[in-house]
């Protein structure tokens, strides 16, 4: 099992949810976050004054899926959400040792 942490622009959330549904992800968690990457934000001119905007709004979507679904999701996200511009986002992949459904005590893939 893999845990995917996918960080994207808020306007790409619906596209990402469609991809996760297509790949049969059984659940997801969404968090509104702010941050910046290598570009360190951007400069903006407002009423003649220049401002450095470095905390940009992002959305973090987390989901635990089986290994095959993780590969499909990553490929589809890179293919469909990519605009070629800075700030498209990142995908972090973690190994998940076990999962337990509290209600039934099921473990592993059955708990997803």
OpenMM code with the backbone's topology and positions (N, CA, C; nanometers):
from openmm import Vec3, app, unit

residues = "UNK UNK UNK UNK UNK UNK UNK UNK UNK UNK UNK UNK UNK UNK UNK UNK UNK UNK UNK UNK UNK UNK UNK UNK UNK UNK UNK UNK UNK UNK UNK UNK UNK UNK UNK UNK UNK UNK UNK UNK UNK UNK UNK UNK UNK UNK UNK UNK UNK UNK UNK UNK UNK UNK UNK UNK UNK UNK UNK UNK UNK UNK UNK UNK UNK UNK UNK UNK UNK UNK UNK UNK UNK UNK UNK UNK UNK UNK UNK UNK UNK UNK UNK UNK UNK UNK UNK UNK UNK UNK UNK UNK UNK UNK UNK UNK UNK UNK UNK UNK UNK UNK UNK UNK UNK UNK UNK UNK UNK UNK UNK UNK".split()
positions = [
    Vec3(0.0839, -0.1175, 0.0000),
    Vec3(0.0000, 0.0000, 0.0000),
    Vec3(0.0881, 0.1235, 0.0000),
    Vec3(0.0361, 0.2280, -0.0636),
    Vec3(0.1080, 0.3556, -0.0717),
    Vec3(0.0171, 0.4674, -0.0230),
    Vec3(0.0775, 0.5635, 0.0455),
    Vec3(0.0068, 0.6855, 0.0805),
    Vec3(0.0545, 0.7924, -0.0158),
    Vec3(-0.0395, 0.8554, -0.0855),
    Vec3(-0.0072, 0.9634, -0.1766),
    Vec3(-0.0483, 1.0952, -0.1125),
    Vec3(0.0438, 1.1888, -0.1065),
    Vec3(0.0155, 1.3263, -0.0665),
    Vec3(0.0331, 1.4094, -0.1922),
    Vec3(-0.0767, 1.4620, -0.2422),
    Vec3(-0.0743, 1.5361, -0.3676),
    Vec3(-0.1068, 1.6821, -0.3364),
    Vec3(-0.0141, 1.7715, -0.3685),
    Vec3(-0.0315, 1.9142, -0.3434),
    Vec3(-0.0535, 1.9826, -0.4785),
    Vec3(-0.1697, 2.0484, -0.4944),
    Vec3(-0.2047, 2.1128, -0.6209),
    Vec3(-0.2672, 2.2497, -0.5949),
    Vec3(-0.2855, 2.3247, -0.7026),
    Vec3(-0.3580, 2.4515, -0.6946),
    Vec3(-0.5050, 2.4225, -0.6648),
    Vec3(-0.5715, 2.5102, -0.5908),
    Vec3(-0.7119, 2.4857, -0.5558),
    Vec3(-0.8028, 2.4638, -0.6766),
    Vec3(-0.7754, 2.5316, -0.7871),
    Vec3(-0.8611, 2.5163, -0.9048),
    Vec3(-0.8474, 2.3801, -0.9726),
    Vec3(-0.7476, 2.3018, -0.9351),
    Vec3(-0.7273, 2.1680, -0.9915),
    Vec3(-0.7877, 2.0579, -0.9042),
    Vec3(-0.8525, 2.0947, -0.7939),
    Vec3(-0.9056, 1.9949, -0.7010),
    Vec3(-1.0102, 1.9049, -0.7665),
    Vec3(-1.1021, 1.9614, -0.8407),
    Vec3(-1.2073, 1.8791, -0.9035),
    Vec3(-1.1476, 1.7801, -1.0035),
    Vec3(-1.0487, 1.8235, -1.0816),
    Vec3(-0.9815, 1.7326, -1.1746),
    Vec3(-0.9140, 1.6183, -1.0990),
    Vec3(-0.8507, 1.6513, -0.9872),
    Vec3(-0.7832, 1.5498, -0.9067),
    Vec3(-0.8831, 1.4512, -0.8473),
    Vec3(-0.9955, 1.5003, -0.7992),
    Vec3(-1.0983, 1.4112, -0.7445),
    Vec3(-1.1507, 1.3157, -0.8513),
    Vec3(-1.1662, 1.3647, -0.9744),
    Vec3(-1.2109, 1.2770, -1.0838),
    Vec3(-1.1088, 1.1671, -1.1108),
    Vec3(-0.9815, 1.2020, -1.1080),
    Vec3(-0.8761, 1.1023, -1.1300),
    Vec3(-0.8800, 0.9968, -1.0202),
    Vec3(-0.8930, 1.0391, -0.8950),
    Vec3(-0.8970, 0.9436, -0.7839),
    Vec3(-1.0194, 0.8523, -0.7942),
    Vec3(-1.1331, 0.9061, -0.8365),
    Vec3(-1.2526, 0.8233, -0.8551),
    Vec3(-1.2330, 0.7212, -0.9668),
    Vec3(-1.1725, 0.7642, -1.0783),
    Vec3(-1.1460, 0.6739, -1.1906),
    Vec3(-1.0558, 0.5584, -1.1497),
    Vec3(-0.9619, 0.5852, -1.0617),
    Vec3(-0.8636, 0.4835, -1.0195),
    Vec3(-0.9102, 0.4069, -0.8961),
    Vec3(-1.0349, 0.4241, -0.8576),
    Vec3(-1.0969, 0.3485, -0.7476),
    Vec3(-1.0295, 0.3722, -0.6125),
    Vec3(-0.9855, 0.4966, -0.5878),
    Vec3(-0.9347, 0.5300, -0.4543),
    Vec3(-1.0533, 0.5247, -0.3588),
    Vec3(-1.0380, 0.4536, -0.2485),
    Vec3(-1.1521, 0.4301, -0.1600),
    Vec3(-1.1824, 0.5477, -0.0685),
    Vec3(-1.0925, 0.6409, -0.0559),
    Vec3(-1.1165, 0.7554, 0.0307),
    Vec3(-1.0071, 0.8581, 0.0140),
    Vec3(-1.0344, 0.9784, 0.0616),
    Vec3(-0.9340, 1.0829, 0.0540),
    Vec3(-0.9566, 1.1834, 0.1647),
    Vec3(-0.8520, 1.2575, 0.1956),
    Vec3(-0.8580, 1.3660, 0.2940),
    Vec3(-0.8051, 1.4912, 0.2258),
    Vec3(-0.8751, 1.6022, 0.2444),
    Vec3(-0.8383, 1.7273, 0.1787),
    Vec3(-0.8078, 1.8318, 0.2851),
    Vec3(-0.6954, 1.9015, 0.2672),
    Vec3(-0.6539, 2.0068, 0.3590),
    Vec3(-0.6173, 2.1306, 0.2789),
    Vec3(-0.6691, 2.2464, 0.3202),
    Vec3(-0.6263, 2.3728, 0.2601),
    Vec3(-0.4959, 2.4146, 0.3267),
    Vec3(-0.3953, 2.4416, 0.2450),
    Vec3(-0.2643, 2.4787, 0.2977),
    Vec3(-0.2133, 2.6021, 0.2239),
    Vec3(-0.1051, 2.6598, 0.2738),
    Vec3(-0.0367, 2.7690, 0.2061),
    Vec3(0.1127, 2.7389, 0.2064),
    Vec3(0.1801, 2.7804, 0.1019),
    Vec3(0.3229, 2.7551, 0.0975),
    Vec3(0.3849, 2.8055, -0.0308),
    Vec3(0.5122, 2.7728, -0.0487),
    Vec3(0.5824, 2.8078, -0.1712),
    Vec3(0.6882, 2.7032, -0.1986),
    Vec3(0.7350, 2.7009, -0.3228),
    Vec3(0.8378, 2.6072, -0.3646),
    Vec3(0.9644, 2.6787, -0.4034),
    Vec3(1.0315, 2.6277, -0.5062),
    Vec3(1.1595, 2.6829, -0.5492),
    Vec3(1.1498, 2.8284, -0.5931),
    Vec3(1.0349, 2.8669, -0.6470),
    Vec3(1.0204, 3.0018, -0.6993),
    Vec3(1.0086, 3.1064, -0.5880),
    Vec3(0.9709, 3.0649, -0.4686),
    Vec3(0.9577, 3.1532, -0.3518),
    Vec3(0.8503, 3.2602, -0.3711),
    Vec3(0.7420, 3.2267, -0.4410),
    Vec3(0.6318, 3.3208, -0.4594),
    Vec3(0.6528, 3.4098, -0.5804),
    Vec3(0.5921, 3.5287, -0.5770),
    Vec3(0.6044, 3.6220, -0.6877),
    Vec3(0.5900, 3.7652, -0.6366),
    Vec3(0.6288, 3.8612, -0.7198),
    Vec3(0.6163, 4.0031, -0.6855),
    Vec3(0.4894, 4.0568, -0.7498),
    Vec3(0.4195, 4.1421, -0.6747),
    Vec3(0.2955, 4.1998, -0.7239),
    Vec3(0.2975, 4.3505, -0.7008),
    Vec3(0.2484, 4.4256, -0.7965),
    Vec3(0.2405, 4.5702, -0.7848),
    Vec3(0.0979, 4.6073, -0.7473),
    Vec3(0.0813, 4.6786, -0.6354),
    Vec3(-0.0514, 4.7180, -0.5883),
    Vec3(-0.0478, 4.8641, -0.5485),
    Vec3(-0.1220, 4.9469, -0.6195),
    Vec3(-0.1284, 5.0912, -0.5946),
    Vec3(0.0106, 5.1556, -0.5878),
    Vec3(0.0942, 5.1161, -0.6799),
    Vec3(0.2264, 5.1752, -0.6900),
    Vec3(0.3309, 5.1159, -0.5984),
    Vec3(0.2912, 5.0284, -0.5091),
    Vec3(0.3876, 4.9658, -0.4182),
    Vec3(0.4078, 4.8200, -0.4596),
    Vec3(0.5293, 4.7746, -0.4467),
    Vec3(0.5617, 4.6372, -0.4827),
    Vec3(0.5584, 4.5487, -0.3583),
    Vec3(0.4902, 4.4344, -0.3702),
    Vec3(0.4788, 4.3405, -0.2592),
    Vec3(0.5334, 4.2047, -0.3014),
    Vec3(0.5960, 4.1376, -0.2080),
    Vec3(0.6419, 4.0009, -0.2293),
    Vec3(0.5354, 3.9063, -0.1742),
    Vec3(0.4729, 3.8288, -0.2617),
    Vec3(0.3714, 3.7315, -0.2211),
    Vec3(0.4381, 3.5943, -0.2258),
    Vec3(0.4625, 3.5357, -0.1064),
    Vec3(0.5329, 3.4077, -0.1082),
    Vec3(0.4539, 3.2932, -0.0466),
    Vec3(0.3434, 3.3196, 0.0175),
    Vec3(0.2604, 3.2101, 0.0674),
    Vec3(0.1380, 3.1990, -0.0225),
    Vec3(0.1412, 3.0994, -0.1085),
    Vec3(0.0361, 3.0811, -0.2077),
    Vec3(-0.0620, 2.9748, -0.1601),
    Vec3(-0.1909, 2.9904, -0.1885),
    Vec3(-0.2886, 2.8892, -0.1471),
    Vec3(-0.2713, 2.7613, -0.2276),
    Vec3(-0.2755, 2.6490, -0.1587),
    Vec3(-0.2655, 2.5161, -0.2200),
    Vec3(-0.3656, 2.4242, -0.1511),
    Vec3(-0.3865, 2.3077, -0.2100),
    Vec3(-0.4716, 2.2049, -0.1517),
    Vec3(-0.3893, 2.0773, -0.1432),
    Vec3(-0.3914, 2.0127, -0.0261),
    Vec3(-0.3232, 1.8842, -0.0095),
    Vec3(-0.4280, 1.7747, -0.0012),
    Vec3(-0.4160, 1.6768, -0.0905),
    Vec3(-0.5076, 1.5633, -0.0933),
    Vec3(-0.4267, 1.4397, -0.0567),
    Vec3(-0.4741, 1.3671, 0.0440),
    Vec3(-0.4064, 1.2462, 0.0895),
    Vec3(-0.4970, 1.1267, 0.0658),
    Vec3(-0.4384, 1.0176, 0.0192),
    Vec3(-0.5143, 0.8952, -0.0014),
    Vec3(-0.4201, 0.7759, 0.0121),
    Vec3(-0.4704, 0.6675, 0.0681),
    Vec3(-0.3950, 0.5425, 0.0770),
    Vec3(-0.4571, 0.4454, -0.0217),
    Vec3(-0.3752, 0.3949, -0.1133),
    Vec3(-0.4231, 0.3066, -0.2203),
    Vec3(-0.3272, 0.1893, -0.2352),
    Vec3(-0.3694, 0.0879, -0.3123),
    Vec3(-0.2773, -0.0233, -0.3372),
    Vec3(-0.1704, 0.0216, -0.4375),
    Vec3(-0.0660, -0.0587, -0.4497),
    Vec3(0.0508, -0.0191, -0.5284),
    Vec3(0.0178, 0.0076, -0.6754),
    Vec3(-0.0690, -0.0762, -0.7349),
    Vec3(-0.1032, -0.0601, -0.8762),
    Vec3(-0.1816, 0.0693, -0.8984),
    Vec3(-0.2740, 0.0989, -0.8095),
    Vec3(-0.3526, 0.2217, -0.8219),
    Vec3(-0.2637, 0.3446, -0.8053),
    Vec3(-0.1632, 0.3350, -0.7200),
    Vec3(-0.0730, 0.4488, -0.6984),
    Vec3(-0.0025, 0.4864, -0.8284),
    Vec3(0.0437, 0.3871, -0.9024),
    Vec3(0.1125, 0.4136, -1.0292),
    Vec3(0.0167, 0.4792, -1.1278),
    Vec3(-0.1068, 0.4280, -1.1361),
    Vec3(-0.2076, 0.4852, -1.2271),
    Vec3(-0.2383, 0.6301, -1.1902),
    Vec3(-0.2586, 0.6549, -1.0621),
    Vec3(-0.2928, 0.7901, -1.0166),
    Vec3(-0.1806, 0.8873, -1.0491),
    Vec3(-0.0575, 0.8489, -1.0188),
    Vec3(0.0569, 0.9367, -1.0452),
    Vec3(0.0661, 0.9697, -1.1932),
    Vec3(0.0534, 0.8679, -1.2794),
    Vec3(0.0622, 0.8912, -1.4240),
    Vec3(-0.0476, 0.9851, -1.4725),
    Vec3(-0.1712, 0.9652, -1.4248),
    Vec3(-0.2825, 1.0484, -1.4685),
    Vec3(-0.2704, 1.1919, -1.4162),
    Vec3(-0.2244, 1.2077, -1.2933),
    Vec3(-0.2079, 1.3421, -1.2381),
    Vec3(-0.1024, 1.4182, -1.3180),
    Vec3(0.0110, 1.3547, -1.3450),
    Vec3(0.1178, 1.4209, -1.4207),
    Vec3(0.0693, 1.4552, -1.5618),
    Vec3(-0.0112, 1.3675, -1.6211),
    Vec3(-0.0601, 1.3895, -1.7569),
    Vec3(-0.1665, 1.4987, -1.7635),
    Vec3(-0.2643, 1.4978, -1.6723),
    Vec3(-0.3803, 1.5862, -1.6830),
    Vec3(-0.3692, 1.7185, -1.6077),
    Vec3(-0.2978, 1.7210, -1.4969),
    Vec3(-0.2931, 1.8415, -1.4144),
    Vec3(-0.1748, 1.9308, -1.4508),
    Vec3(-0.0795, 1.8779, -1.5215),
    Vec3(0.0388, 1.9515, -1.5618),
    Vec3(0.0021, 2.0649, -1.6571),
    Vec3(0.0414, 2.1886, -1.6226),
    Vec3(0.0229, 2.3031, -1.7122),
    Vec3(0.1562, 2.3502, -1.7690),
    Vec3(0.2650, 2.2997, -1.7139),
    Vec3(0.3967, 2.3426, -1.7580),
    Vec3(0.4457, 2.4681, -1.6886),
    Vec3(0.3667, 2.5212, -1.5966),
    Vec3(0.4039, 2.6429, -1.5251),
    Vec3(0.4497, 2.6093, -1.3836),
    Vec3(0.5215, 2.7050, -1.3226),
    Vec3(0.5594, 2.6891, -1.1837),
    Vec3(0.4339, 2.6777, -1.0978),
    Vec3(0.4429, 2.5994, -0.9913),
    Vec3(0.3324, 2.5898, -0.8969),
    Vec3(0.2305, 2.4829, -0.9293),
    Vec3(0.2591, 2.3959, -1.0267),
    Vec3(0.1648, 2.2880, -1.0587),
    Vec3(0.1464, 2.1926, -0.9412),
    Vec3(0.2475, 2.1782, -0.8571),
    Vec3(0.2340, 2.0953, -0.7382),
    Vec3(0.3363, 1.9843, -0.7303),
    Vec3(0.3144, 1.8978, -0.6325),
    Vec3(0.4055, 1.7855, -0.6068),
    Vec3(0.3243, 1.6655, -0.5626),
    Vec3(0.3835, 1.5478, -0.5799),
    Vec3(0.3257, 1.4242, -0.5285),
    Vec3(0.4320, 1.3587, -0.4406),
    Vec3(0.3962, 1.3299, -0.3167),
    Vec3(0.4853, 1.2591, -0.2248),
    Vec3(0.4280, 1.1191, -0.2050),
    Vec3(0.5145, 1.0188, -0.2132),
    Vec3(0.4714, 0.8796, -0.2040),
    Vec3(0.5379, 0.8160, -0.0825),
    Vec3(0.4553, 0.7550, 0.0040),
    Vec3(0.5045, 0.6896, 0.1251),
    Vec3(0.4585, 0.5438, 0.1261),
    Vec3(0.5428, 0.4565, 0.1805),
    Vec3(0.5014, 0.3180, 0.2039),
    Vec3(0.4150, 0.3131, 0.3285),
    Vec3(0.3072, 0.2365, 0.3220),
    Vec3(0.2191, 0.2178, 0.4364),
    Vec3(0.2347, 0.0735, 0.4827),
    Vec3(0.2744, 0.0570, 0.6065),
    Vec3(0.2981, -0.0762, 0.6610),
    Vec3(0.1685, -0.1518, 0.6853),
    Vec3(0.0673, -0.0836, 0.7389),
    Vec3(-0.0587, -0.1499, 0.7714),
    Vec3(-0.1687, -0.0461, 0.7827),
    Vec3(-0.2901, -0.0910, 0.7683),
    Vec3(-0.4078, -0.0078, 0.7912),
    Vec3(-0.5084, -0.0929, 0.8678),
    Vec3(-0.5796, -0.0323, 0.9606),
    Vec3(-0.6772, -0.1045, 1.0422),
    Vec3(-0.8082, -0.0271, 1.0404),
    Vec3(-0.9156, -0.0957, 1.0014),
    Vec3(-1.0481, -0.0341, 1.0104),
    Vec3(-1.0973, -0.0536, 1.1529),
    Vec3(-1.1203, 0.0559, 1.2212),
    Vec3(-1.1550, 0.0506, 1.3627),
    Vec3(-1.2878, -0.0205, 1.3854),
    Vec3(-1.3868, 0.0039, 1.2992),
    Vec3(-1.5200, -0.0529, 1.3187),
    Vec3(-1.5198, -0.2052, 1.3163),
    Vec3(-1.4427, -0.2665, 1.2231),
    Vec3(-1.4479, -0.4125, 1.2065),
    Vec3(-1.3193, -0.4839, 1.2463),
    Vec3(-1.2101, -0.4095, 1.2595),
    Vec3(-1.0824, -0.4723, 1.2902),
    Vec3(-1.0113, -0.5265, 1.1676),
    Vec3(-1.0670, -0.5045, 1.0465),
    Vec3(-1.0015, -0.5505, 0.9239),
    Vec3(-0.8661, -0.4827, 0.9103),
    Vec3(-0.7724, -0.5558, 0.8480),
    Vec3(-0.6368, -0.5042, 0.8349),
    Vec3(-0.5932, -0.5096, 0.6892),
    Vec3(-0.4925, -0.4311, 0.6586),
    Vec3(-0.4334, -0.4315, 0.5253),
    Vec3(-0.5252, -0.3718, 0.4197),
    Vec3(-0.5200, -0.4296, 0.2987),
    Vec3(-0.5981, -0.3774, 0.1873),
    Vec3(-0.7483, -0.3853, 0.2133),
    Vec3(-0.7931, -0.4827, 0.2904),
    Vec3(-0.9363, -0.4940, 0.3212),
    Vec3(-0.9854, -0.3752, 0.4033),
    Vec3(-0.8963, -0.3120, 0.4765),
    Vec3(-0.9342, -0.1980, 0.5609),
    Vec3(-0.9548, -0.0718, 0.4797),
    Vec3(-0.9048, -0.0702, 0.3560),
    Vec3(-0.9197, 0.0487, 0.2723),
    Vec3(-1.0606, 0.0556, 0.2203),
] * unit.nanometer
topology = app.Topology()
chain = topology.addChain("A")
for resn in residues:
    res = topology.addResidue(resn, chain)
    for name in ("N", "CA", "C"):
        topology.addAtom(name, app.Element.getBySymbol(name[0]), res)
